[in-house]
Amino acid sequence: MPLHCHLWGDRNLKMQMLNNSLIMLKVFEDSPHLTRKLMQCNECRQLYLYEFCEIVDRIDGNDSTYYKWIPVESIGEAEQLCKSEFPDLLHCPSIRIDFPTESEKSEGPYFISF
C-alpha cells in the first residue's frame, strides 16, 4: 500500500486534490465508457492505475460512473491489471468515487484496502 503517498488515507481527500496531484504518464485505453491510464503522484512518485468506467443505462439515460485509483509498483503491474475486466478490479486496494444510477450524488473519495 502506498502509505507514503499524501493521497492515501487522507480523510479530507477531494476529486480536485486527485486531479491536481496526479500526472498522466501513459494511456492504456480511452473510450467513451472505459478509460485506463497510468498516473503518478507529483509529490512522491507513487504510481496509480486510474480507471473510469461508465455503465450505460439504456432505459433512463442516468448512467452509473465509477472512478478508481489503484496503487501499483510498476508499469508492468498496471499493464497486467489492464488485462482484467471491470469487476475484477473491484478487489484491488484503491481510492474510489462511485456515482451509481440510483444515487443523487457521488460517494467518495473513499478507500478500499484489503
N, C-alpha and C positions, 0 to 999 in steps of 0.2 A: 504494500500500500504506500501511496505517496505521502507519508506522514510529514515529510519535509516541505511539501508544497503548501503555500499560503492559502490555496483554494480549498484543499482537502480538509473537511471538518469545520469550516467557517460557518457557524450557525446564522450569520448575517449575510451569507452569500446571495448575490442577486445576479440576474442574467447579464446586466451591464458589466459587472465585475468579470464574469467569464469572457465576455466579448472583448473587454479592454486588456485582459491578462494573457490571452492565448493568441498565438500567431499560427497561421496555416503553413504547413510545410509541404504537404502532398495531398492531392485529391485522388481518392480511390474510386469513388462513384459519385456522380452528380446528376440525379434525375429529379423530376418534379416531386416524386413521392419517397425517394430514398437518397440520402446523401451520407457519404462516409469520407472523413478527412483525417489526416494526421495533424494534430495540433501540438504546440509546445508552449509551456508557460514561459513568459518573457523574463520572469524573475529567477526561477530555479532550474529551468530547462526540463522539467518533468514532461514526458510525452503523454498525450491522451489521444485515443481514438474517439473522434466525435462522430456521432450518428444522429441524423434526423430522419424520422420515419413518419409518414402520413398514411393513415388508413382511411381510404375513401369510403364515405357513407353515400351510397348511390340513392338513398331514399330522401333524406332531408338536406344533404349537402353540408352538414355540420361535421367535417372530417376530424378525426382524432389525430393529434400530433404528439410525438414523443421525441425528446432530446436526451442524449446520453453522452457523457464524457468518461470514457473508460481509461484508467491509467494503464500504460504499457511500458515495458522496459526497452523496447527496440522497434524499429520499423518492421522487422521480420515478424514480431509478435502481432503488430497491428495488421499486417498483411494476412496472417493466419486467421485472425478474428474476422477479417472482411469476408472470408470464405463461409462464415457462419450465416445462418438465416436469422431474421429479426428476433424470433422468440428465444433463440439460443443465447443471445447477448443479454437477456434479462437476468442471467445467472452470474454476471460479472460484477465485481465491485465497481461502483460508478457514482457520478453525480448525475442526477436526473431531474428533468422537468417534464411533467405529463399534463396533457390537456385532452382528456377523454371527451368523447362526443356529448355525454350527458352532463358534463361539468359546465358551470358558468364562468369559471376562472381556472387558471393553471395551478397545478400543485408543484411546489418546489421553488427553487432547487432543494433537493434532499439527497441524502447519502445512503447508499447501499454498500455494506461491507460484509463479506462472508468469512 
